Amino acid sequence: MSRQGSRDTAPEIAVRRLLHASGLRYRVNAPVPGMARRTIDIVFPRSKVAIFLDGCFWHGCPQHATQPKANAEWWRTKLDKNMSRDRETTEHLAAAGWTVLRFWEHEKPEEVATQVRAAVVRRLAEQTGR
């Protein structure tokens, strides 16, 4: 597990490149406000939009998640905790007025970037009253 990359994954980089090319500026791996040891993959602080690009195995993708056979009980507990932590983080940010978008690593970067752009533009319009 120590070799598993937790940031700057290929899906994250692909989405970030598309967002940057479209003129959006963001922060990466920023801490979740009010929560220790948790980070947001892509953050738009001004519009309060948080983007998470979740790995299928680690976060329990309904289409692609697998169940390890060796040490199955330990892995089930570990992966359940990950999913619980994801829900808790999403609820915390939403309660603080953030728009939270979660995507799976297998989703097409172009589609993810389109949805993210729309959410950022919508939030900025709401804030400025346009």
Backbone atoms as SQL, in Angstrom:
CREATE TABLE atoms (id INTEGER PRIMARY KEY, chain TEXT, resi INTEGER, resn TEXT, atom TEXT, x REAL, y REAL, z REAL);
INSERT INTO atoms VALUES
  (1, 'A', 1, 'MET', 'N', 0.821, -1.201, 0.000),
  (2, 'A', 1, 'MET', 'CA', 0.000, 0.000, 0.000),
  (3, 'A', 1, 'MET', 'C', 0.855, 1.252, 0.000),
  (4, 'A', 2, 'SER', 'N', 2.042, 1.196, 0.564),
  (5, 'A', 2, 'SER', 'CA', 2.867, 2.397, 0.638),
  (6, 'A', 2, 'SER', 'C', 3.305, 2.869, -0.744),
  (7, 'A', 3, 'ARG', 'N', 3.301, 1.988, -1.707),
  (8, 'A', 3, 'ARG', 'CA', 3.685, 2.364, -3.068),
  (9, 'A', 3, 'ARG', 'C', 2.526, 2.935, -3.870),
  (10, 'A', 4, 'GLN', 'N', 1.337, 2.806, -3.346),
  (11, 'A', 4, 'GLN', 'CA', 0.146, 3.293, -4.042),
  (12, 'A', 4, 'GLN', 'C', 0.121, 4.815, -4.036),
  (13, 'A', 5, 'GLY', 'N', 0.084, 5.408, -5.208),
  (14, 'A', 5, 'GLY', 'CA', 0.034, 6.856, -5.306),
  (15, 'A', 5, 'GLY', 'C', -1.315, 7.392, -4.837),
  (16, 'A', 6, 'SER', 'N', -1.277, 8.432, -4.038),
  (17, 'A', 6, 'SER', 'CA', -2.530, 8.990, -3.536),
  (18, 'A', 6, 'SER', 'C', -2.802, 10.372, -4.101),
  (19, 'A', 7, 'ARG', 'N', -1.858, 10.917, -4.825),
  (20, 'A', 7, 'ARG', 'CA', -2.052, 12.226, -5.430),
  (21, 'A', 7, 'ARG', 'C', -1.366, 12.264, -6.786),
  (22, 'A', 8, 'ASP', 'N', -1.798, 13.214, -7.600),
  (23, 'A', 8, 'ASP', 'CA', -1.260, 13.357, -8.952),
  (24, 'A', 8, 'ASP', 'C', -1.387, 12.070, -9.769),
  (25, 'A', 9, 'THR', 'N', -2.531, 11.412, -9.641),
  (26, 'A', 9, 'THR', 'CA', -2.778, 10.210, -10.429),
  (27, 'A', 9, 'THR', 'C', -3.050, 10.611, -11.880),
  (28, 'A', 10, 'ALA', 'N', -2.966, 9.663, -12.781),
  (29, 'A', 10, 'ALA', 'CA', -3.201, 9.953, -14.199),
  (30, 'A', 10, 'ALA', 'C', -4.579, 10.572, -14.445),
  (31, 'A', 11, 'PRO', 'N', -5.665, 10.054, -13.844),
  (32, 'A', 11, 'PRO', 'CA', -6.961, 10.692, -14.056),
  (33, 'A', 11, 'PRO', 'C', -6.999, 12.136, -13.541),
  (34, 'A', 12, 'GLU', 'N', -6.380, 12.391, -12.390),
  (35, 'A', 12, 'GLU', 'CA', -6.344, 13.754, -11.846),
  (36, 'A', 12, 'GLU', 'C', -5.612, 14.699, -12.790),
  (37, 'A', 13, 'ILE', 'N', -4.467, 14.272, -13.266),
  (38, 'A', 13, 'ILE', 'CA', -3.668, 15.127, -14.146),
  (39, 'A', 13, 'ILE', 'C', -4.419, 15.413, -15.443),
  (40, 'A', 14, 'ALA', 'N', -5.075, 14.406, -15.989),
  (41, 'A', 14, 'ALA', 'CA', -5.828, 14.596, -17.234),
  (42, 'A', 14, 'ALA', 'C', -6.942, 15.628, -17.044),
  (43, 'A', 15, 'VAL', 'N', -7.669, 15.517, -15.938),
  (44, 'A', 15, 'VAL', 'CA', -8.755, 16.468, -15.667),
  (45, 'A', 15, 'VAL', 'C', -8.182, 17.857, -15.412),
  (46, 'A', 16, 'ARG', 'N', -7.117, 17.946, -14.638),
  (47, 'A', 16, 'ARG', 'CA', -6.520, 19.251, -14.340),
  (48, 'A', 16, 'ARG', 'C', -6.034, 19.942, -15.609),
  (49, 'A', 17, 'ARG', 'N', -5.440, 19.201, -16.516),
  (50, 'A', 17, 'ARG', 'CA', -4.976, 19.803, -17.773),
  (51, 'A', 17, 'ARG', 'C', -6.146, 20.401, -18.553),
  (52, 'A', 18, 'LEU', 'N', -7.246, 19.666, -18.615),
  (53, 'A', 18, 'LEU', 'CA', -8.417, 20.164, -19.343),
  (54, 'A', 18, 'LEU', 'C', -9.000, 21.400, -18.661),
  (55, 'A', 19, 'LEU', 'N', -9.063, 21.388, -17.345),
  (56, 'A', 19, 'LEU', 'CA', -9.595, 22.547, -16.615),
  (57, 'A', 19, 'LEU', 'C', -8.708, 23.765, -16.823),
  (58, 'A', 20, 'HIS', 'N', -7.409, 23.567, -16.731),
  (59, 'A', 20, 'HIS', 'CA', -6.468, 24.675, -16.906),
  (60, 'A', 20, 'HIS', 'C', -6.553, 25.230, -18.324),
  (61, 'A', 21, 'ALA', 'N', -6.635, 24.343, -19.307),
  (62, 'A', 21, 'ALA', 'CA', -6.724, 24.776, -20.711),
  (63, 'A', 21, 'ALA', 'C', -7.998, 25.581, -20.972),
  (64, 'A', 22, 'SER', 'N', -9.036, 25.318, -20.179),
  (65, 'A', 22, 'SER', 'CA', -10.284, 26.060, -20.367),
  (66, 'A', 22, 'SER', 'C', -10.292, 27.381, -19.597),
  (67, 'A', 23, 'GLY', 'N', -9.188, 27.686, -18.936),
  (68, 'A', 23, 'GLY', 'CA', -9.065, 28.971, -18.254),
  (69, 'A', 23, 'GLY', 'C', -9.369, 28.953, -16.770),
  (70, 'A', 24, 'LEU', 'N', -9.720, 27.803, -16.234),
  (71, 'A', 24, 'LEU', 'CA', -10.018, 27.724, -14.799),
  (72, 'A', 24, 'LEU', 'C', -8.728, 27.555, -13.999),
  (73, 'A', 25, 'ARG', 'N', -8.680, 28.213, -12.858),
  (74, 'A', 25, 'ARG', 'CA', -7.536, 28.076, -11.957),
  (75, 'A', 25, 'ARG', 'C', -8.024, 27.472, -10.654),
  (76, 'A', 26, 'TYR', 'N', -7.222, 26.642, -10.060),
  (77, 'A', 26, 'TYR', 'CA', -7.634, 25.833, -8.920),
  (78, 'A', 26, 'TYR', 'C', -6.427, 25.549, -8.041),
  (79, 'A', 27, 'ARG', 'N', -6.699, 24.928, -6.918),
  (80, 'A', 27, 'ARG', 'CA', -5.640, 24.428, -6.040),
  (81, 'A', 27, 'ARG', 'C', -5.728, 22.916, -6.037),
  (82, 'A', 28, 'VAL', 'N', -4.642, 22.263, -5.728),
  (83, 'A', 28, 'VAL', 'CA', -4.653, 20.798, -5.678),
  (84, 'A', 28, 'VAL', 'C', -4.265, 20.324, -4.285),
  (85, 'A', 29, 'ASN', 'N', -4.874, 19.223, -3.891),
  (86, 'A', 29, 'ASN', 'CA', -4.579, 18.563, -2.615),
  (87, 'A', 29, 'ASN', 'C', -4.630, 19.528, -1.439),
  (88, 'A', 30, 'ALA', 'N', -5.642, 20.356, -1.415),
  (89, 'A', 30, 'ALA', 'CA', -5.817, 21.322, -0.329),
  (90, 'A', 30, 'ALA', 'C', -6.525, 20.645, 0.846),
  (91, 'A', 31, 'PRO', 'N', -6.193, 21.054, 2.061),
  (92, 'A', 31, 'PRO', 'CA', -6.846, 20.447, 3.223),
  (93, 'A', 31, 'PRO', 'C', -8.346, 20.760, 3.259),
  (94, 'A', 32, 'VAL', 'N', -9.097, 19.802, 3.763),
  (95, 'A', 32, 'VAL', 'CA', -10.531, 20.008, 3.954),
  (96, 'A', 32, 'VAL', 'C', -10.687, 20.943, 5.154),
  (97, 'A', 33, 'PRO', 'N', -11.365, 22.082, 4.975),
  (98, 'A', 33, 'PRO', 'CA', -11.535, 23.009, 6.097),
  (99, 'A', 33, 'PRO', 'C', -12.264, 22.347, 7.265),
  (100, 'A', 34, 'GLY', 'N', -11.635, 22.394, 8.430),
  (101, 'A', 34, 'GLY', 'CA', -12.263, 21.863, 9.637),
  (102, 'A', 34, 'GLY', 'C', -12.114, 20.370, 9.840),
  (103, 'A', 35, 'MET', 'N', -11.323, 19.702, 9.000),
  (104, 'A', 35, 'MET', 'CA', -11.118, 18.261, 9.163),
  (105, 'A', 35, 'MET', 'C', -9.625, 17.965, 9.051),
  (106, 'A', 36, 'ALA', 'N', -9.104, 17.272, 10.021),
  (107, 'A', 36, 'ALA', 'CA', -7.681, 16.943, 10.029),
  (108, 'A', 36, 'ALA', 'C', -7.393, 15.777, 9.085),
  (109, 'A', 37, 'ARG', 'N', -6.253, 15.828, 8.442),
  (110, 'A', 37, 'ARG', 'CA', -5.710, 14.739, 7.637),
  (111, 'A', 37, 'ARG', 'C', -6.587, 14.322, 6.457),
  (112, 'A', 38, 'ARG', 'N', -7.309, 15.290, 5.901),
  (113, 'A', 38, 'ARG', 'CA', -8.093, 15.004, 4.700),
  (114, 'A', 38, 'ARG', 'C', -7.842, 16.105, 3.684),
  (115, 'A', 39, 'THR', 'N', -7.742, 15.703, 2.433),
  (116, 'A', 39, 'THR', 'CA', -7.482, 16.694, 1.388),
  (117, 'A', 39, 'THR', 'C', -8.499, 16.547, 0.253),
  (118, 'A', 40, 'ILE', 'N', -8.646, 17.649, -0.470),
  (119, 'A', 40, 'ILE', 'CA', -9.524, 17.687, -1.639),
  (120, 'A', 40, 'ILE', 'C', -8.610, 17.628, -2.860),
  (121, 'A', 41, 'ASP', 'N', -8.955, 16.785, -3.821),
  (122, 'A', 41, 'ASP', 'CA', -8.095, 16.601, -4.997),
  (123, 'A', 41, 'ASP', 'C', -7.942, 17.885, -5.806),
  (124, 'A', 42, 'ILE', 'N', -9.062, 18.515, -6.155),
  (125, 'A', 42, 'ILE', 'CA', -9.050, 19.764, -6.920),
  (126, 'A', 42, 'ILE', 'C', -10.021, 20.719, -6.236),
  (127, 'A', 43, 'VAL', 'N', -9.552, 21.923, -5.915),
  (128, 'A', 43, 'VAL', 'CA', -10.372, 22.866, -5.149),
  (129, 'A', 43, 'VAL', 'C', -10.476, 24.202, -5.874),
  (130, 'A', 44, 'PHE', 'N', -11.679, 24.727, -5.896),
  (131, 'A', 44, 'PHE', 'CA', -11.944, 26.079, -6.377),
  (132, 'A', 44, 'PHE', 'C', -12.414, 26.867, -5.154),
  (133, 'A', 45, 'PRO', 'N', -11.479, 27.467, -4.400),
  (134, 'A', 45, 'PRO', 'CA', -11.831, 28.090, -3.124),
  (135, 'A', 45, 'PRO', 'C', -12.826, 29.243, -3.252),
  (136, 'A', 46, 'ARG', 'N', -12.671, 30.076, -4.270),
  (137, 'A', 46, 'ARG', 'CA', -13.547, 31.239, -4.402),
  (138, 'A', 46, 'ARG', 'C', -15.001, 30.826, -4.622),
  (139, 'A', 47, 'SER', 'N', -15.211, 29.814, -5.441),
  (140, 'A', 47, 'SER', 'CA', -16.576, 29.371, -5.716),
  (141, 'A', 47, 'SER', 'C', -17.024, 28.259, -4.766),
  (142, 'A', 48, 'LYS', 'N', -16.121, 27.801, -3.918),
  (143, 'A', 48, 'LYS', 'CA', -16.407, 26.737, -2.954),
  (144, 'A', 48, 'LYS', 'C', -16.898, 25.467, -3.648),
  (145, 'A', 49, 'VAL', 'N', -16.083, 24.991, -4.597),
  (146, 'A', 49, 'VAL', 'CA', -16.357, 23.733, -5.288),
  (147, 'A', 49, 'VAL', 'C', -15.199, 22.786, -4.992),
  (148, 'A', 50, 'ALA', 'N', -15.536, 21.597, -4.515),
  (149, 'A', 50, 'ALA', 'CA', -14.540, 20.577, -4.175),
  (150, 'A', 50, 'ALA', 'C', -14.719, 19.370, -5.090),
  (151, 'A', 51, 'ILE', 'N', -13.620, 18.934, -5.697),
  (152, 'A', 51, 'ILE', 'CA', -13.650, 17.822, -6.634),
  (153, 'A', 51, 'ILE', 'C', -12.824, 16.665, -6.079),
  (154, 'A', 52, 'PHE', 'N', -13.414, 15.482, -6.085),
  (155, 'A', 52, 'PHE', 'CA', -12.708, 14.275, -5.676),
  (156, 'A', 52, 'PHE', 'C', -12.720, 13.300, -6.849),
  (157, 'A', 53, 'LEU', 'N', -11.560, 12.758, -7.183),
  (158, 'A', 53, 'LEU', 'CA', -11.441, 11.728, -8.217),
  (159, 'A', 53, 'LEU', 'C', -11.042, 10.439, -7.500),
  (160, 'A', 54, 'ASP', 'N', -12.025, 9.593, -7.265),
  (161, 'A', 54, 'ASP', 'CA', -11.830, 8.407, -6.436),
  (162, 'A', 54, 'ASP', 'C', -11.403, 7.193, -7.236),
  (163, 'A', 55, 'GLY', 'N', -10.449, 6.462, -6.694),
  (164, 'A', 55, 'GLY', 'CA', -10.005, 5.214, -7.303),
  (165, 'A', 55, 'GLY', 'C', -11.056, 4.128, -7.095),
  (166, 'A', 56, 'CYS', 'N', -11.273, 3.332, -8.115),
  (167, 'A', 56, 'CYS', 'CA', -12.327, 2.312, -8.070),
  (168, 'A', 56, 'CYS', 'C', -12.111, 1.300, -6.938),
  (169, 'A', 57, 'PHE', 'N', -10.901, 0.822, -6.777),
  (170, 'A', 57, 'PHE', 'CA', -10.639, -0.166, -5.733),
  (171, 'A', 57, 'PHE', 'C', -10.750, 0.448, -4.343),
  (172, 'A', 58, 'TRP', 'N', -10.086, 1.565, -4.116),
  (173, 'A', 58, 'TRP', 'CA', -9.964, 2.139, -2.788),
  (174, 'A', 58, 'TRP', 'C', -11.254, 2.753, -2.263),
  (175, 'A', 59, 'HIS', 'N', -12.146, 3.150, -3.159),
  (176, 'A', 59, 'HIS', 'CA', -13.346, 3.854, -2.718),
  (177, 'A', 59, 'HIS', 'C', -14.630, 3.100, -3.044),
  (178, 'A', 60, 'GLY', 'N', -14.525, 1.872, -3.515),
  (179, 'A', 60, 'GLY', 'CA', -15.683, 1.003, -3.673),
  (180, 'A', 60, 'GLY', 'C', -16.579, 1.299, -4.859),
  (181, 'A', 61, 'CYS', 'N', -15.999, 1.478, -6.022),
  (182, 'A', 61, 'CYS', 'CA', -16.790, 1.708, -7.234),
  (183, 'A', 61, 'CYS', 'C', -17.771, 0.548, -7.435),
  (184, 'A', 62, 'PRO', 'N', -19.061, 0.860, -7.638),
  (185, 'A', 62, 'PRO', 'CA', -20.033, -0.221, -7.818),
  (186, 'A', 62, 'PRO', 'C', -19.787, -1.049, -9.090),
  (187, 'A', 63, 'GLN', 'N', -19.103, -0.490, -10.074),
  (188, 'A', 63, 'GLN', 'CA', -18.841, -1.218, -11.314),
  (189, 'A', 63, 'GLN', 'C', -17.534, -2.003, -11.293),
  (190, 'A', 64, 'HIS', 'N', -16.496, -1.444, -10.672),
  (191, 'A', 64, 'HIS', 'CA', -15.163, -2.015, -10.828),
  (192, 'A', 64, 'HIS', 'C', -14.480, -2.480, -9.547),
  (193, 'A', 65, 'ALA', 'N', -15.069, -2.249, -8.404),
  (194, 'A', 65, 'ALA', 'CA', -14.408, -2.641, -7.158),
  (195, 'A', 65, 'ALA', 'C', -14.257, -4.156, -7.096),
  (196, 'A', 66, 'THR', 'N', -13.140, -4.595, -6.559),
  (197, 'A', 66, 'THR', 'CA', -12.892, -6.024, -6.375),
  (198, 'A', 66, 'THR', 'C', -12.702, -6.295, -4.893),
  (199, 'A', 67, 'GLN', 'N', -12.895, -7.530, -4.520),
  (200, 'A', 67, 'GLN', 'CA', -12.725, -7.941, -3.130),
  (201, 'A', 67, 'GLN', 'C', -11.519, -8.870, -3.039),
  (202, 'A', 68, 'PRO', 'N', -10.443, -8.439, -2.389),
  (203, 'A', 68, 'PRO', 'CA', -9.277, -9.317, -2.255),
  (204, 'A', 68, 'PRO', 'C', -9.638, -10.598, -1.504),
  (205, 'A', 69, 'LYS', 'N', -9.068, -11.701, -1.934),
  (206, 'A', 69, 'LYS', 'CA', -9.347, -12.980, -1.288),
  (207, 'A', 69, 'LYS', 'C', -8.431, -13.202, -0.091),
  (208, 'A', 70, 'ALA', 'N', -7.181, -12.768, -0.208),
  (209, 'A', 70, 'ALA', 'CA', -6.251, -12.905, 0.910),
  (210, 'A', 70, 'ALA', 'C', -6.545, -11.823, 1.940),
  (211, 'A', 71, 'ASN', 'N', -6.652, -12.221, 3.185),
  (212, 'A', 71, 'ASN', 'CA', -6.910, -11.293, 4.288),
  (213, 'A', 71, 'ASN', 'C', -8.203, -10.504, 4.038),
  (214, 'A', 72, 'ALA', 'N', -9.220, -11.196, 3.574),
  (215, 'A', 72, 'ALA', 'CA', -10.468, -10.585, 3.111),
  (216, 'A', 72, 'ALA', 'C', -11.146, -9.722, 4.188),
  (217, 'A', 73, 'GLU', 'N', -11.175, -10.183, 5.413),
  (218, 'A', 73, 'GLU', 'CA', -11.859, -9.426, 6.464),
  (219, 'A', 73, 'GLU', 'C', -11.164, -8.087, 6.720),
  (220, 'A', 74, 'TRP', 'N', -9.837, -8.098, 6.777),
  (221, 'A', 74, 'TRP', 'CA', -9.079, -6.864, 6.993),
  (222, 'A', 74, 'TRP', 'C', -9.346, -5.889, 5.861),
  (223, 'A', 75, 'TRP', 'N', -9.311, -6.358, 4.621),
  (224, 'A', 75, 'TRP', 'CA', -9.546, -5.492, 3.478),
  (225, 'A', 75, 'TRP', 'C', -10.963, -4.937, 3.473),
  (226, 'A', 76, 'ARG', 'N', -11.950, -5.777, 3.801),
  (227, 'A', 76, 'ARG', 'CA', -13.339, -5.307, 3.825),
  (228, 'A', 76, 'ARG', 'C', -13.479, -4.172, 4.839),
  (229, 'A', 77, 'THR', 'N', -12.890, -4.323, 6.015),
  (230, 'A', 77, 'THR', 'CA', -12.934, -3.277, 7.039),
  (231, 'A', 77, 'THR', 'C', -12.251, -2.009, 6.543),
  (232, 'A', 78, 'LYS', 'N', -11.084, -2.164, 5.939),
  (233, 'A', 78, 'LYS', 'CA', -10.328, -1.025, 5.426),
  (234, 'A', 78, 'LYS', 'C', -11.129, -0.268, 4.369),
  (235, 'A', 79, 'LEU', 'N', -11.672, -0.971, 3.397),
  (236, 'A', 79, 'LEU', 'CA', -12.399, -0.327, 2.309),
  (237, 'A', 79, 'LEU', 'C', -13.714, 0.283, 2.795),
  (238, 'A', 80, 'ASP', 'N', -14.371, -0.370, 3.752),
  (239, 'A', 80, 'ASP', 'CA', -15.595, 0.204, 4.337),
  (240, 'A', 80, 'ASP', 'C', -15.291, 1.516, 5.056),
  (241, 'A', 81, 'LYS', 'N', -14.157, 1.565, 5.755),
  (242, 'A', 81, 'LYS', 'CA', -13.751, 2.811, 6.427),
  (243, 'A', 81, 'LYS', 'C', -13.493, 3.913, 5.410),
  (244, 'A', 82, 'ASN', 'N', -12.860, 3.566, 4.294),
  (245, 'A', 82, 'ASN', 'CA', -12.619, 4.559, 3.244),
  (246, 'A', 82, 'ASN', 'C', -13.936, 5.155, 2.754),
  (247, 'A', 83, 'MET', 'N', -14.903, 4.289, 2.468),
  (248, 'A', 83, 'MET', 'CA', -16.186, 4.760, 1.959),
  (249, 'A', 83, 'MET', 'C', -16.933, 5.592, 3.001),
  (250, 'A', 84, 'SER', 'N', -16.838, 5.185, 4.257),
  (251, 'A', 84, 'SER', 'CA', -17.459, 5.949, 5.342),
  (252, 'A', 84, 'SER', 'C', -16.814, 7.329, 5.477),
  (253, 'A', 85, 'ARG', 'N', -15.499, 7.379, 5.377),
  (254, 'A', 85, 'ARG', 'CA', -14.771, 8.642, 5.456),
  (255, 'A', 85, 'ARG', 'C', -15.145, 9.549, 4.277),
  (256, 'A', 86, 'ASP', 'N', -15.327, 8.963, 3.096),
  (257, 'A', 86, 'ASP', 'CA', -15.757, 9.744, 1.934),
  (258, 'A', 86, 'ASP', 'C', -17.118, 10.390, 2.192),
  (259, 'A', 87, 'ARG', 'N', -18.061, 9.613, 2.693),
  (260, 'A', 87, 'ARG', 'CA', -19.405, 10.151, 2.989),
  (261, 'A', 87, 'ARG', 'C', -19.329, 11.268, 4.034),
  (262, 'A', 88, 'GLU', 'N', -18.539, 11.036, 5.081),
  (263, 'A', 88, 'GLU', 'CA', -18.397, 12.024, 6.144),
  (264, 'A', 88, 'GLU', 'C', -17.794, 13.328, 5.616),
  (265, 'A', 89, 'THR', 'N', -16.785, 13.220, 4.763),
  (266, 'A', 89, 'THR', 'CA', -16.150, 14.400, 4.186),
  (267, 'A', 89, 'THR', 'C', -17.125, 15.161, 3.302),
  (268, 'A', 90, 'THR', 'N', -17.855, 14.445, 2.469),
  (269, 'A', 90, 'THR', 'CA', -18.839, 15.075, 1.587),
  (270, 'A', 90, 'THR', 'C', -19.902, 15.800, 2.406),
  (271, 'A', 91, 'GLU', 'N', -20.421, 15.151, 3.430),
  (272, 'A', 91, 'GLU', 'CA', -21.444, 15.763, 4.285),
  (273, 'A', 91, 'GLU', 'C', -20.912, 16.994, 5.008),
  (274, 'A', 92, 'HIS', 'N', -19.677, 16.925, 5.483),
  (275, 'A', 92, 'HIS', 'CA', -19.062, 18.052, 6.182),
  (276, 'A', 92, 'HIS', 'C', -18.939, 19.265, 5.264),
  (277, 'A', 93, 'LEU', 'N', -18.426, 19.041, 4.056),
  (278, 'A', 93, 'LEU', 'CA', -18.263, 20.144, 3.109),
  (279, 'A', 93, 'LEU', 'C', -19.615, 20.703, 2.667),
  (280, 'A', 94, 'ALA', 'N', -20.573, 19.836, 2.389),
  (281, 'A', 94, 'ALA', 'CA', -21.902, 20.294, 1.970),
  (282, 'A', 94, 'ALA', 'C', -22.553, 21.130, 3.063),
  (283, 'A', 95, 'ALA', 'N', -22.398, 20.722, 4.304),
  (284, 'A', 95, 'ALA', 'CA', -22.967, 21.474, 5.431),
  (285, 'A', 95, 'ALA', 'C', -22.310, 22.849, 5.560),
  (286, 'A', 96, 'ALA', 'N', -21.066, 22.964, 5.095),
  (287, 'A', 96, 'ALA', 'CA', -20.352, 24.240, 5.152),
  (288, 'A', 96, 'ALA', 'C', -20.599, 25.094, 3.907),
  (289, 'A', 97, 'GLY', 'N', -21.508, 24.647, 3.036),
  (290, 'A', 97, 'GLY', 'CA', -21.874, 25.440, 1.877),
  (291, 'A', 97, 'GLY', 'C', -21.073, 25.169, 0.609),
  (292, 'A', 98, 'TRP', 'N', -20.344, 24.079, 0.583),
  (293, 'A', 98, 'TRP', 'CA', -19.548, 23.722, -0.591),
  (294, 'A', 98, 'TRP', 'C', -20.368, 22.871, -1.544),
  (295, 'A', 99, 'THR', 'N', -20.037, 22.964, -2.822),
  (296, 'A', 99, 'THR', 'CA', -20.532, 22.019, -3.818),
  (297, 'A', 99, 'THR', 'C', -19.472, 20.939, -3.923),
  (298, 'A', 100, 'VAL', 'N', -19.875, 19.698, -3.707),
  (299, 'A', 100, 'VAL', 'CA', -18.937, 18.580, -3.726),
  (300, 'A', 100, 'VAL', 'C', -19.276, 17.677, -4.908),
  (301, 'A', 101, 'LEU', 'N', -18.282, 17.443, -5.751),
  (302, 'A', 101, 'LEU', 'CA', -18.451, 16.549, -6.896),
  (303, 'A', 101, 'LEU', 'C', -17.467, 15.405, -6.761),
  (304, 'A', 102, 'ARG', 'N', -17.979, 14.192, -6.875),
  (305, 'A', 102, 'ARG', 'CA', -17.132, 12.999, -6.805),
  (306, 'A', 102, 'ARG', 'C', -17.231, 12.251, -8.119),
  (307, 'A', 103, 'PHE', 'N', -16.078, 11.852, -8.624),
  (308, 'A', 103, 'PHE', 'CA', -16.010, 11.116, -9.873),
  (309, 'A', 103, 'PHE', 'C', -15.147, 9.877, -9.661),
  (310, 'A', 104, 'TRP', 'N', -15.400, 8.843, -10.474),
  (311, 'A', 104, 'TRP', 'CA', -14.583, 7.633, -10.434),
  (312, 'A', 104, 'TRP', 'C', -13.417, 7.774, -11.400),
  (313, 'A', 105, 'GLU', 'N', -12.337, 7.088, -11.110),
  (314, 'A', 105, 'GLU', 'CA', -11.146, 7.170, -11.945),
  (315, 'A', 105, 'GLU', 'C', -11.396, 6.715, -13.379),
  (316, 'A', 106, 'HIS', 'N', -12.411, 5.875, -13.614),
  (317, 'A', 106, 'HIS', 'CA', -12.661, 5.368, -14.957),
  (318, 'A', 106, 'HIS', 'C', -13.507, 6.312, -15.819),
  (319, 'A', 107, 'GLU', 'N', -14.030, 7.379, -15.234),
  (320, 'A', 107, 'GLU', 'CA', -14.844, 8.311, -16.006),
  (321, 'A', 107, 'GLU', 'C', -13.952, 9.111, -16.955),
  (322, 'A', 108, 'LYS', 'N', -14.507, 9.450, -18.092),
  (323, 'A', 108, 'LYS', 'CA', -13.739, 10.168, -19.113),
  (324, 'A', 108, 'LYS', 'C', -13.383, 11.572, -18.623),
  (325, 'A', 109, 'PRO', 'N', -12.101, 11.928, -18.703),
  (326, 'A', 109, 'PRO', 'CA', -11.667, 13.245, -18.230),
  (327, 'A', 109, 'PRO', 'C', -12.431, 14.401, -18.868),
  (328, 'A', 110, 'GLU', 'N', -12.771, 14.280, -20.144),
  (329, 'A', 110, 'GLU', 'CA', -13.502, 15.354, -20.827),
  (330, 'A', 110, 'GLU', 'C', -14.879, 15.566, -20.202),
  (331, 'A', 111, 'GLU', 'N', -15.550, 14.471, -19.861),
  (332, 'A', 111, 'GLU', 'CA', -16.874, 14.575, -19.244),
  (333, 'A', 111, 'GLU', 'C', -16.777, 15.146, -17.827),
  (334, 'A', 112, 'VAL', 'N', -15.759, 14.709, -17.100),
  (335, 'A', 112, 'VAL', 'CA', -15.541, 15.228, -15.748),
  (336, 'A', 112, 'VAL', 'C', -15.276, 16.727, -15.810),
  (337, 'A', 113, 'ALA', 'N', -14.369, 17.138, -16.691),
  (338, 'A', 113, 'ALA', 'CA', -14.020, 18.560, -16.811),
  (339, 'A', 113, 'ALA', 'C', -15.233, 19.394, -17.191),
  (340, 'A', 114, 'THR', 'N', -16.079, 18.884, -18.058),
  (341, 'A', 114, 'THR', 'CA', -17.292, 19.611, -18.465),
  (342, 'A', 114, 'THR', 'C', -18.216, 19.829, -17.271),
  (343, 'A', 115, 'GLN', 'N', -18.410, 18.792, -16.475),
  (344, 'A', 115, 'GLN', 'CA', -19.276, 18.913, -15.296),
  (345, 'A', 115, 'GLN', 'C', -18.673, 19.856, -14.257),
  (346, 'A', 116, 'VAL', 'N', -17.366, 19.783, -14.084),
  (347, 'A', 116, 'VAL', 'CA', -16.698, 20.663, -13.117),
  (348, 'A', 116, 'VAL', 'C', -16.821, 22.118, -13.564),
  (349, 'A', 117, 'ARG', 'N', -16.532, 22.388, -14.836),
  (350, 'A', 117, 'ARG', 'CA', -16.666, 23.759, -15.356),
  (351, 'A', 117, 'ARG', 'C', -18.068, 24.296, -15.116),
  (352, 'A', 118, 'ALA', 'N', -19.076, 23.486, -15.409),
  (353, 'A', 118, 'ALA', 'CA', -20.467, 23.912, -15.230),
  (354, 'A', 118, 'ALA', 'C', -20.756, 24.245, -13.766),
  (355, 'A', 119, 'ALA', 'N', -20.257, 23.431, -12.846),
  (356, 'A', 119, 'ALA', 'CA', -20.491, 23.667, -11.419),
  (357, 'A', 119, 'ALA', 'C', -19.802, 24.944, -10.946),
  (358, 'A', 120, 'VAL', 'N', -18.575, 25.174, -11.404),
  (359, 'A', 120, 'VAL', 'CA', -17.831, 26.374, -10.996),
  (360, 'A', 120, 'VAL', 'C', -18.526, 27.620, -11.536),
  (361, 'A', 121, 'VAL', 'N', -18.899, 27.591, -12.801),
  (362, 'A', 121, 'VAL', 'CA', -19.586, 28.743, -13.407),
  (363, 'A', 121, 'VAL', 'C', -20.909, 29.013, -12.692),
  (364, 'A', 122, 'ARG', 'N', -21.655, 27.954, -12.414),
  (365, 'A', 122, 'ARG', 'CA', -22.946, 28.098, -11.724),
  (366, 'A', 122, 'ARG', 'C', -22.761, 28.732, -10.335),
  (367, 'A', 123, 'ARG', 'N', -21.765, 28.232, -9.579),
  (368, 'A', 123, 'ARG', 'CA', -21.522, 28.770, -8.229),
  (369, 'A', 123, 'ARG', 'C', -21.090, 30.228, -8.283),
  (370, 'A', 124, 'LEU', 'N', -20.231, 30.575, -9.225),
  (371, 'A', 124, 'LEU', 'CA', -19.787, 31.971, -9.352),
  (372, 'A', 124, 'LEU', 'C', -20.959, 32.871, -9.714),
  (373, 'A', 125, 'ALA', 'N', -21.847, 32.397, -10.581),
  (374, 'A', 125, 'ALA', 'CA', -23.025, 33.172, -10.959),
  (375, 'A', 125, 'ALA', 'C', -23.941, 33.373, -9.754),
  (376, 'A', 126, 'GLU', 'N', -24.107, 32.350, -8.941),
  (377, 'A', 126, 'GLU', 'CA', -24.942, 32.452, -7.728),
  (378, 'A', 126, 'GLU', 'C', -24.354, 33.479, -6.768),
  (379, 'A', 127, 'GLN', 'N', -23.053, 33.482, -6.641),
  (380, 'A', 127, 'GLN', 'CA', -22.388, 34.386, -5.696),
  (381, 'A', 127, 'GLN', 'C', -22.479, 35.835, -6.153),
  (382, 'A', 128, 'THR', 'N', -22.449, 36.053, -7.450),
  (383, 'A', 128, 'THR', 'CA', -22.492, 37.427, -7.956),
  (384, 'A', 128, 'THR', 'C', -23.924, 37.881, -8.262),
  (385, 'A', 129, 'GLY', 'N', -24.867, 36.956, -8.145),
  (386, 'A', 129, 'GLY', 'CA', -26.271, 37.307, -8.367),
  (387, 'A', 129, 'GLY', 'C', -26.649, 37.447, -9.813),
  (388, 'A', 130, 'ARG', 'N', -25.905, 36.802, -10.702),
  (389, 'A', 130, 'ARG', 'CA', -26.219, 36.891, -12.143),
  (390, 'A', 130, 'ARG', 'C', -26.976, 35.695, -12.619);
